[in-house]
């Protein structure tokens, strides 16, 4: 194939810059695999990331427009570049695409082969596409940065969203005691994810329910993050996903504040796959939209807080 359909932005900006159009099909280079995308997942704020528009994470690199968004995907290997022996053509795979690379809002994407893992057997492509970014973010937060141990107490600030729903489930699967905050409409939803206690942030103060937490996963930022220091034990860890924690507040509490950018990681994704196929982890899909409606889906994310991920369906 020489051409494909894709959603691209030719100029920096928000969803208004996204255009559904025909473009050249990528060719896999050395160490890359060409994947026929079956589904891709989108993330709020993605179009504001410097890496979306350049070839560096801080935005100081070369301009990459026109650029294709959406960096988590599931699909089938359609071709291999030089030096690639695994996966093989025909394999069902999923993964997190590097942020400085074109994304998966397209019929085909060429990606480093070593970031791809076998798709979970218990998920279809739509469900699998909702996993990589959110689940790897949580895994790296809890395991790599917080060194979570069984029996420790975890507070998830914002347990109903795409990342928060994985935070609750993965923390529980790793043996933690999990408390999460959520809106009134999402209390039962978050409880069924495995939270031991769910706090309605619209009517309750989490400070009245939590003290001496070992780990706080903050997906909200602002005042919520500031108040979270008060429920963290000395020596505990606050991982800021929405915003970097204040180092002065961390020092005053005798705690650690962590902010990081999630990285593709095949081995970690394989461990996440084991949890999924073992029935301990399930992605939450809020809605599925066809590829031509990708722009509208990004516009929706700017105004709403979906329960789980928004996934793009890309017909074979």
Buried (B, 14 or more C-beta within 10 A) or exposed (E): EEEBBBBBBEEBEEBEBBBBEEBEBBEBEEBBBBBBBBBBBBBBEBBEBBBBBBBBBEEEBEEBEBBBBBBBBBBBBBBBBEEBEEBEEEBBBBBBBBBBBBBBBBBBBBBBBBBBBBBBEEBEBBBBBBBBBBBBBBBBBBBBBBEBEEEBBBBBBBBBBBBBBBBBBBBBBBEBBBBBBBBEEBBEBBBEBBBBBBBBBEEEEBEEBBEEBBBBBBBBBEEBBEBBBEBBBEEBBBBBBBBEBBEEBBEEBEBBBBBBEBBBBBEBBEEBBEBBEEEBBBBBBBEBBEBEBBBEBBBBBEEEBBBBBBBBBBEE
